[in-house]
Amino acid sequence: EPSVSVLDPSVSFSGRSSLYSAMKLDGKGFDWIKTSDDMRLFIAIPHQKKLAIIDLQTLTIRDHVALPGQPTRVALQPDERLLWVGLTGAAGDNAVEIIDTVHDKAIARIPLPPGYHEIVFSSDGRHVFISNRQSQSLTIVDAATFKVVREVELGFEPISLMFVDASALLWVVDAKAGKIHRFDVKGKPVDHWMLNPGLGPIRLTPDSRYALVVNPSQHQIHVIDVATAQEKHRITLSGQPYDILFSAQYAYIRTLHN
């Protein structure tokens, strides 16, 4: 459904809807991200080739920004001054569009190899790492100049990326083989280890102590100690976990078919 619903979690008694507000989009949303001050929300709308910008104070749609390809993943730089939007689609559409979040307009576009794109940043904001799933590659970009620093051939389809500040290493998930690979900021391989085939997205806990990796095919979540890169726990779920969201104290696991 092409809309965003706002729920009031304090409403729990029978017969009363928890729906606080709803905002109509120009199409079905795919991915979203909000600013840390809770002022704005950015939503990718792939089939309409648009980015919706929502004012979270008034709960209204501020604008729709037209894009030259289908937006999928959206990622804010650490300083939140720029929004990076991964684009897919026909030949020539694959790119990352860079949006100025103050003026809500595109300021640069970097062509990419074909493939679904995940985007993460180094802790200092100097490097941007972009995966190109179907091309089995990784693109490293200088965040200041928007120049491609290096293209890294991976030899596998990267399903998810995570950057760990403490070690300054990029973690890349190989879903099919069930491996996690680590690279330095220049794209040089450091090491890798095996979990179980069928891995999905990887997420860093808010305290940066653990990495959680979902495995929908095995109905599991792998808990990795970031400091030692060792698996600490393996949690089995009744559903097929495919995404992870965090609050300050809890991890919320989204499952398929539920």
Disulfide bonds with the S-S distance in Angstrom:
none
